[in-house]
Amino acid sequence: MGKQLLHTPEGVRDIYGEEYEKKLQVQSLLHQKISSYGYRDIQTPTFEFFDVFSKEIGTTPSRELYKFFDKEGNTLVLRPDFTPSIARCAAKYFMDEDMPIRFSYLGNAFTNLSDLQGKLKESTQMGVELIGDESIYADAEIISMVIESLLNAGLRDFQVSVGNAEYFKGLCQEFHFTPDLELTLREYISNKNYFGAEEYLLNENVEKAYREALLKTGDLIGTVDVLEKAEAIVNNERSLKAVKRLRELYDVLQLYGIEKYVSFDFGMLSKYQYYTGMIFKVYTYGVGDAIVKGGRYDSLLQKFGKDAPAVGFVILIDDLMQALSRQNTTVSLQNKRVVVVYEKEAFQKALTFAKERRNMGYTVEMIQKENEDCSKYEAFSARIASSELIYIKD
């Protein structure tokens, strides 16, 4: 029993000391850039009513939610995803607002994964939501903010892979797929399991031409040239409009001067069904999954009573920290930590010194000296990476 109390449950971890300081520094650098775009901080509850994340909303599957009951018998859920919470909040407090609303958030999300594959069940997330702007310029602002924020945090080698959820939906509509068939196929394709998708389509007796067109989406990955190829294999207006929108997006991103970070992927889908247009993920080496995910969700706020378009993204902070570490990117910490070792009779003198340094922005730890052997104080100072070790005598 005693040993169990010292350990955390599977999928969560402690973080402290220099590692945590670096995490806070990276969060600060990301937030600095996000704030420069006019986004204002919002904090939503850690748990919400189950309906906020229900199947109808199109968010995390029920089996992956942490569910519990309050004393009135209501089913509550630890948030697995910030976007529905912020959509609810926007509908509640900004129902009549007709100007764009810019929110930014930071907090932990919880997903009850059965197969962890190295992923945490509790993860720190920072993100933004831009509500009330359906333009291509809003999409470009979101992509630009992602790129500039990651650069500001010190990441250099990464790629923003952009798709459009409407392209796949247009194909499914053109081929008259049932909602269940579309949902299952979405899962295969979002996991890049094209062999599974092909087998599933064969078992469902889907025509060969339809099978081939759908499976070709897996090859539509690359630079701006791939847009022409994507256009050539579809005949429906919905998919063609999706390609056109991506082409217009690329033109605006060129004005930002960030197009070198952008590629396209028409096989990109998400387990979140609320995405209605542009969808994107950011990949970098050293991490097996995307470190940023986002897209447009123009119908989500309607579920909460407000008819407004929206677009946003989430940065998975823990994965970003892993990428920075594996790429040997230094997170610079301003080392203004001082250890003051004082003799009992010199307490007032040491306190005066500590107060002066703290007012100058230093972190000061005070330790009463117990013996003449200074080695343990020197070892402690080195262990916590202080910049100074100062002895004060009467």
N, C-alpha and C positions, 0 to 999 in steps of 0.2 A: 504493500500500500504506500509506504514512504517513498519508494523509488518512483512509483507512478506519479506522485504529486510533483516531482521535480521535472517531469517531461511534459511536453505539449502534445495535444492530439495530432493525429496525422493530418498534414495539409496546412499547418500553421507553424510559425516560428517566432522566436524572440530576436530582436535586433537592438543593438545598443552600442555605446562608445563611438569610435571613429566611423564605423560603418553607418551608424544612424546619422551622424553629423554630415557625412557625405550625401546621404539620401536627402536630408533637409536642405542641403546646399543645392542639389540638383532641382528639387522642387521649387526652390526660390528662383533659380535661373529660368525655369520654365514659366513660372507665374509672372515673372518680370516681363517677359516677351508677350504673354497672353494679355496682360493688363494694358500693354502699350497699344493694343488694338481696340481698347474701349470696353473690354469685358469686365463685368462686375461680379464679385463673389456671391455665391449663394450656398446655403447649407440646408439640406433636407434630412428628414429623420433616417436613422439607421434601419428602422423597420417600418413597414407600411401594411395596409390591408392587402390580403392576397389578390384581390381583384386588380390591383395596380399592375401586377405582373402575370395576369392570367393568360390563357391560351388565346383569348380574343384580342388581347393587346399585341400578341406576337413576339413576346420576349422569351426569357429563359424557360425551357421545358420544366414542367411541374416537378419531375423526379429529381431535378438538380437544385431545387429550392430548399432552404432551411425554413421549415414551417413550425409554428407553435400557436397556442391559443391564449387570449387574454381572459380575464375573469368573467367577461360577458359572453364568452364562447365564440368571439370573432376569430377567424383564422388570420394570423399575421405572418409576415415573411421578412427575413433579413434581406435587405436589398441585394440583388445579384447584378444590378445594372442601374446606373444613375438616370438614364434618359427618360424612362417612364415617370420617375419621381419628379423630375424637373418639368416634364410636360404637364403633370397634374398640378404642380405649383403655379406654373404660368397661367393655366386655365383658371385657377382659383383667384389669383391676385391681379392678373393682367387681362381679364376677359375682354375689356373694352379698349385695350391699347392697340392703336393702329400703326404705331411706329415699330421698327425693328427692336427686339429685346436681345441683349447680349449677356449671357450668364457664363460664369466659370465656376468650377467646383473642385474640391479635393477631399478625399475620404476613402474609406475601405468598403469593398464589396465582397459578397460571400456567395460562393457557388459550391454546392454539395456534389462534387465530382466523384464518381465511383472508381474511375481509372485515372489516377492523377497524372501519370506520365511526366513527373517533374513539376507539375503546376501546383500552385498554392490554392487552398480553398478560401483563404482570406487574402485579398490583394489590394494594394494601394493604387488608386486611380485618380488622375487629374484630367479634366476635360472641359469642353465648352459646348454651348448650344446657342445657335443664332436662330431666333424665332421671328417670323414675320417677313422674311425676304426670300422670294422664290427665284431670284435672278441668278444668272450664271456668275455674276460678280460675287455673290455670297459664297458659292461653291469655291471660287478661286481664293477668296479671303481665308476660308477654312484650310485649304491645302497650303497656302502660303504661311499661315500661322503655325501649322504643324512643322513645316520645314525650318522656319526661323527659330522656333522654340527648341527643336532638337539641336540645331547648330549652336544656339546660345548655351545649351547644357553641355556642349563639348563633343557631341556625336558628329562624325564626319562622313563615314561611309555607310550610306543607307539609300533605300529606294522606295518611293511612294508608288504603289501599284494601284491603278484606278480602273474601275469598271462601272457598269450601270445596271442596276437590278432590273430595269425595264427591258433590257435586251433579252434576257432569259424569259421574262414574263410574256414578252411578245411572241417568242417562239412557242411557248406552251399554249398560248391563246390561238396562234395560227394552226397548231396541230390538234386543237380541241382536246387537250389533256384534261382529265378530271382533277379537282383540287387535291385529292389524295395522291394521285400519281405525281403531280407537280411537287408536292411536299416531300415525298420520298426521294424523288430525283434531285431536288434541291440539296438534300442531305448528302447524297453521293457526290454531287459536283462540288459542294462547298468543302468537302474533305479531299477533293482532288482524286476521288476513287472512280476513275473513268471505266475501269474494267467492271467494277460493280454496277455502274450505271448502265453499261452496255448489256450485261446479263439481265438486269432488271427490265430493261426495255424489250429485250427478246422474250422474256417470260410473259410480258404484258402484250405481246403480239403487236408492237408498234411498227408501223411501216418502215421499211429499210431507209427510204429517203429522209424520213423524220429522224430516225436514229442517227444517221450519218451527220445531218445538220447539227443536231444537239451535241454530238461528241466532238465535232469540229471546234466547238467553243473552247475546248481544252488546248487547242493549238493557237488560239488567237491571243498570243502574249508577245509583247514587244514594244517598240517605240511607236511614234505617231503613224508610221507607215501601216501598222496593223489595222487602223481604222478603215482603210479602204477594203481590206480583206473581209472584215466583219460585215461591211455593208453588202458585199457581193453574195453572201450565202443566205440572206434573208429577203423575204418578199412582203413582210407586214409593216404597216406604218409605225407601230409602236416600237419595234426594234430599230427601225431606220431613224426615228426621232431620237432614240437613245444614242446612236452613233453621232448624229449631228450635234447633240448637246456636248458630247465629249470633245468633238472637234472645236466647238466654240470655247469650251473650257481651256483647251490647250492654247488657243490664241491669247486668252487673257493671262494665262500663266507665263507666257512669253513676255508679256508686259511687266510682270513681276520679276522676270529674269531668273526663274527657278526651274525652268523646263528640264534641265539636265537631271534633276532628281526624280522625274516622273516617267513612268511607263504605263502600259495598258494591259488589262487582263479581263477578257470577256467571259472567262469561266469563273470569275470571282462572285461568290455568293456569301450569305451570312446565315447563321442559325436564327438571327433576329429577323422575323418576317415583316417588321414594320418599315424596312427600307423601301423607298419608292423611286429612287433615281440614282444619282452618283453614289458609289460605294468605294471605299478605298482602305488599304492596309499598308503599313510601313514595315519593311523587312530590313534586317541588318545581320551581319554574320556574328556568330557566337550565341545566338538565341534561335530555338527551333520554331518559334511561332512569331506572328506579327507583334510588334511592340506598340503600335498605334492602330486603332480601328475607328472607322467613322463612315458617315454618309448622310444622305438626305432622307427625311421621313415626313413627307408632306401630309400624311393622313393620320398620324398618331395623335395629335392634339384634339382631333375630332372625337376621339374616344372619351375625352374628358370634357367635351362641350365647347371647345374653342376651335374654330375653323381657321387654322393658320399653318403656312408652310414652315419647315424647320430643317436645319442641317447642323451637324456637330461631329465631334470626335472624342475619343478617350485615349489617354496615354497610360499604358500599363507600367507604372513606375518601377516595380520590382524587376520586370523584364528589361527595362531600360538600364537599370543599375547593373544587371548581369552583363548586358552588352558592353557597357562602358568598361567594366572590369576585365572582361575577356579580350577586349581590344586594347587593353593597357592604356586607357585614357585616364589621365590624372584629373581627379576632382580636387581642385585647389581649395584648401581651407585656410582661412585667415587665422593663423595661430597666435592668439592673444590670451593664452592660458598661463597663469602664474601660480606656482605653489609657494606659499609662505609658511616656513617652519619657525615657530616662535617659542621662546622660553616663557614660562608662566608669568614671571614678573614683567615681561615685555608685551603683555596682551594689548594694552591700550595703544602702545606704539604700533604694534602690528595691525590693529584694527584701523587706525588712522591711515596707514599706508594702503591697506586693502580698499578702504572707501575711496581714496583718491584714484587708485587704479581702476576700480569699478566704474567710477564716474567718467573715466577716459575710455570706457568701452572694453576693458579687459575682464576676463573671467579669473577670479581669484579664489583659490582653495586655501583655507587656513588650517594648519595642523599644529597642535601643541607638541613640543619636543619632549620626548620621554627619557632619552639617554644620550650619551655622547657619540654613539655610533651613528654616523650620518648615512651609511650605505643604504639603509632601507628607504630613506627619504629620496635619495638619488635614484634608486630602482623604481620607486613609485612615480617619481616625476617623469622618468623615461617611459614607463608603462602607459601613462596617460598622454604622452607626447606633449608635455608642457614646454613652453618656450623659455621659461625662467624658473629657477629654484632659488629662493631667497631666504636667508637665515636672519632673524631679528633677535638681538639680545637686549637686555635692559641697559 
